[in-house]
């Protein structure tokens, strides 16, 4: 029985579970810190108004420009597709050039990554597109990059 494929697949799914666990833990930790801040503010100033408490407990999300989600999903999808293609090329190199048939199990996760990337790119098509005025060379208009044109 060949355990290499089982080990590679197990490590892949353990990594995914680890990423989900860390994400949930981070959100819980941020919520705990926010509640400790509110408790500290109430101890220091018992006459704090409810509007300030509501703003601290439920902060407003920053406004997102129209088309920012489209751009972000397109870039992330392209990166994920490139990683999937890289995994497939690595799998093919191991099988055909190195002659190691034990990494054939890498084809499954490589295909999964490739399909996820394609799905992100496809989903980006349903996001609001950037406005025409936002598409004009913002890079050259901003003074953050040192170019004042």
PyMOL commands that set and color helices and strands:
alter all, ss='L'
color gray80, all
select helices_A, chain A and resi 4-44+50-57+68-97+101-124+138-141
alter helices_A, ss='H'
color red, helices_A
deselect
rebuild
show_as cartoon
